[in-house]
Amino acid sequence: MPNQPVLSFPKISADGSGLRSRNICIAFAPAFLALTLGGLWLSSQTTLAEESFAAIAADVQKVFESAKGAVVRIESEDQHGRLAGTGFVIDPAGIIYTAYSVAGESSDIIVELGVSRYPAERLVADSRSGVAILKIHTETPFLPLGDSDELAIASPVVTIGYPQGLPLTPNYGIVGGLDQGDPKQPFATTLVRANVPPQKGEGGAPLLNLKGEVIGILISSVDNKTACYALPIRAAEKIRADYVRFGEVRPGWVGVNIEDGDKEYKESRVVITGFEDNSPATEIGLQPGDILMQVGSVKIHSIADVRNASFFLSADQKVSISVYRDGRNVTFDVIPSLPQQPRFPVFAPGYLLNGDNALRLKLEN
């Protein structure tokens, strides 16, 4: 059999019809190939997107199924009527975290766990952190706690709460920021900004990683309601540790005055300018002009870092302070005292506690 040509074209006819046919064949082949390849690419991208979404859905479902038994609905009453929110159990003895706006100032607190309802005792109400700690007197399932220090921008997170009085509902998003407020309205400690659109009733809900570990507590929405603020679980655990040890929250005060300096020394610009009268700082050897490098376990780069480190100080618990002086690092131990007067900013602007940004749900009487 004679060899067949790869492409064959019609002969050119006298009226040019064959030429036209040949041009059509030449143009059609690459166009057809492009359309075919484009279709294959779109199909592959659609498949990848579907697989990615399915993987995310599976992760969220896994977290939801493992955590839902320890997430509770909370009702309470304040001067305006009945409120509802969310909380979660972190100890088999019935210890519950929720938001201050849900149970920090209210009374007649009822916790709904599964099909059972229990009166709750309020152990702690801390407006500075935005958290409240409750206890119910029964054995309970509980959620494991994760390491909120591992959070980074774009970390995936899951929330589980009771929005608008509806059944328990999961939601998914990512960490959009680790915010410290602004100079006029600073936060008492760094808050996690989660790109999860919250709804009324979800205040106090757990913020979880994909391992199902609690890494934060939802305490308010961001102004445009497209994201929410969560208190890192490490900060909440500081509050609980104070209660366990002292029976109350005991913020620590050292009494150092600081400012941002003109020069940077080993990544810190924070300069000690003086000390409050009769403060612990006057007794340990710090000097004006020292560059503040570290407070406890927190490395200092800016004044915001000092505010964050100060949140974790407890009165009567010794802490180390490192400074840079005369070309070398010097470390001092200090025992903070209780503040002589209220010196701490509210954890965030007041409207995050009790205004429109509070994620509590008002119930009809």
N, C-alpha and C positions, 0 to 999 in steps of 0.2 A: 504494500500500500504506500503510495507516495506520501511524503511528509506534509502535514497540514500547517499552514501559516498560523502564527499566534493571533494576528489580527488580519482580516481581509476587508477591503473596501470595494464598493461597486465601481465599475468603470465609469469614466467621465463621458456623459452622453453629449450629443450635439447641442441639446437645449440647456445643458448645465444642471440637469436634475441630479445626475450622479454626483457632481461636485457639491451640490447642496447636501445631499445625503451623507457624503464623506465628512463635511464640516460638522454636521449634526453628530455623527458617530464620535468624532474626535472630542467635541465639547462634552458630550454626554458621559463618557467614561470617567473622567476625573470628578465631575459633579456627583455622579452616582456613588463613587468611592467616598467622597467627602461626607455625603449624607449618611452613608452606612456607618462610617467611623464615628460621626457625631452622635448618631443614635446609640451606638455601643457605649460611648463615653457617658452620655446622659443616663443610660440604663445602669452603668456601673456606679455612678455617683448616687443615683437614687437608691440602689441596693446598699451602698455603704452608709447612707444617711439612715435608712430603715434599720440596719444592723446596729448602728450607734444608738439610735433611739431605743431600740429593744434592749440593748445592754444597760442603758440608764434606767429604763423602766424596771428591769429585773433587779438592779441594785436598790432602787427606792422601795420596791415591793419587799425585798429581803429585810431592809432596815425596818420598815413599817411592821412587818409581821413579828420581828424579834422584840420591838420596843413598845408596841401598842398596849400590852398588858400592864405597863407601869406608868402610863400617861393618864392623868385624872382630870376631871372637870371640877371646877371650884365655883361655888356660889357664896356670896357674902352680902352684907348690907352696910351702906353708909348713909349719910344724911340725905342723899338724893334718891335712895331706893335700893333695889336689889341689883347686884352686879354678878357677872359670870366671866370666868377666864379659864385658863389651863394651868396645870402644874405637872410635876412628875416626881416619882419616888426614887430616892437615891440610897435608901438603906432599908433592909428587911424589917426594921423596927418601926417603919411608917414615917420616916423623915421625908418631907416634901419641899422642893424648891418651887417658888412661883414669883411673879412680878410684884413689886411693891404696890403698883396701881391696882392690883387685884385683891390683895389681902393685907396690905401694910397698915391701913388706917381703918379698916372696916370691922364689923362685928358679925356674930352669928354665922361663922364660917362653916360651910358644909362641903365635904369632899366626896365626890362620886367616883368610886372605883369599881369598874365593871357594872354589875347590877346592884351593888350595895352602896349605901350612903352613910357617912360617918361624920360626927362633929369633930372639928379640928381645933387644936390648940396652937396659937401663934407663939413661936419661940423667939423669933427675931423679925424686926421690921427696920430695915436700914435704907433710909432715903438717899444716902450718899452713893450707894451702889445700885439702888433700884430693885433690891431683892427682898423677899420675905421668905422665912422658913417656918413651915408648919409641921405638926405631928398628929397622926391619927393612931389610935390605940388598937392596932391589929397587925398581924403578920402580913407582909405585902411582897409582891415581886418588886424588883428595882432595876434601875438602869446602871450600866457601868459608866465610869467617868473616864474621859480621854484627856489628852494633853493639849490644851488650847494654845500653848506656846508654839505648837507645830503648824498652826494655821498660817496660810500665806494667801496673797492675792490669787484668785481663781480656784482656791480649794473648793471642791464640791461639798455641799451641805444639804441636809434634809431637816425639815421641821414637821412636827406632828402636833396638831391642836384641834380645838373645837371652835371653828369659825362660825359666827352668826348663829350659834345655837344648833348647828348641824352636827351630824355624827363625826367621830374622830376622822381627821383628814390629813394625809401627808402632802407635803409640798417639797419642791426641789429647786435649788439655785446654786450660786457660787458666792464666795467671799468677794465683795467688791472693794472693801477697804478696811483698814485697821485705824480707826479715827480717834483723835485726841481732842476734838472740839476746836475752838478758836480762841484767841487771846481774851476776847470779851466774855465768852461763855465756855470755859474749858470743862472737859470731862474730868472727873476725879481719877479715872484710870482709862486706859485704852478700851474702846468698844469695838466689837466686830460689826461691820456694816455688811449684812447679807442681802444679796440681790434676790430676795424672795418677797413678793407682794403680800403683805400681811392683811388680816381682816380682824375686825372686832371679835373678841372672844379668844384670840390666840396669845394674849399676853400671858407670860409665864411658861410658854411651850418650850420644850427642849430643842436646842440646835444640835444636830448630830452629824458625825462624819459617816463615811460609808462603811465603817466597821460597826456602826450602831452604838458608838460611844458618845456621851454627852460632852460637848465642847463649849456650850453657851446656853444662856437663858434669854428668851425674847422679852424685852422690856418696853420697847416702843417702836413706832413706825417712823421712817424718815418723812419729811414734810410732804413729798408728792405721793406717798403711799405705794411707791414702787419698790421699796426696800425697807428693811427693819434693822434696828440696833439690838445686839445681844451682848449681855455681860459675859465675858470669858469665864469659863467654869473655874479657872484658877483663882480669879478674883472672888467668886462666890464662895469657894472653899476657904479663902482667908477669913471671910465673915463667919463661916460655920466654925472654923478652928478657934476663933476668939470666943464664940459662945460656949464651945465644949470646954475650953480651958478656964474662962473667966465668968461664964454665965451672962455675958453681955458683949457687945462689939466695943473694942477698945482701940480706937485709932491712935497711932503714935505721932509724937511731935518732937522735933529736934531743935528747931529755932534758928536755922541758918538762912540768912538773906543772900540771894544770888542774882546774877544778871548775865546776859550774853555778852561775852567779851569780844574784843576786836580781833584777837588771834586765836588760832586753833592749836591745841597741844594734844597730840595723839588722839585726834578725832573728837575732842571735847572743847567747847567754847564757854562752858559754864564757870563763872568766876564767883568765889565767895566774897561778898562785900561787907559783911558784918553779921552780928548775932542779936537775937532778941534778948532782952533783959531776963535774967534768972532762967535761962533755957539750958537744957542739957548740953548744947553745943559749946557753951562758954567754959566747960570744965574739962575738955578732952584734948586740947592742944591744937585745934584748927586755927588758922590765921586768915585774916582778910588778904586776898590776892591768891590764895590757893585755887588751883584748877580742880574742880570736882570730876572724878573719873568713874567712881562706882559707889552705889549705895546698896548694901546687901548683895544680891545676885544680879542687880540691874546695872548694866553699863550705861554711862551717861554721855550723851552727845549734845543734848539740847535741854532747855528748861522743861519741855514737855516730858522728857525722860525722868526728871527729878520728881515731877508731880506723880507720874506713874509709879516710881519707886516708893514714894511717900505713902501711897495707898496701902502698900503691903507692910508698913511698919505697925507694930502693936506696942502699946504702952507696956513698959516693964520687961520687954524682950530685947536682949542685946543684939545689936546689928553693927556690921563693919562699914566704915566709910573710908574710901581711898581717894587721895588727892595727889596732884602733881605739884611739887615744890622744889625749886632750886635744882632742876634737872633730874629729879628722881621721884619715884612713887612712895608715898607714906600712907600707912593705914592706921586708923584709929577705931577703937570700939566705943560705942555709945549706947546708953540705955534710954530710949525715948520715954517721954512722959505723956500723960494726957494733955491735950491742948488747953491752954489757959483760958481761951475763949474760942468760939467757933471760927476756924480759920480755913475750912475746907469748902471748896465749891460744891454745890449740889452735883450729883453725878453727871448731870446734863442740864440744859435749860429747863426750868420748872414745868413747861408745857409737856415735856416728855413723861412726867409723872402722872399728872392728873388732867391734862387738857385733851384736845382732839387727837393727839398722837398716842395717848395711852390706849393699849390694845384690849382693854376690858370691854365687856358688852353690858349695856344697861338693859335690864329685864323689865317687862311690864308687870306691874303689881297684879 
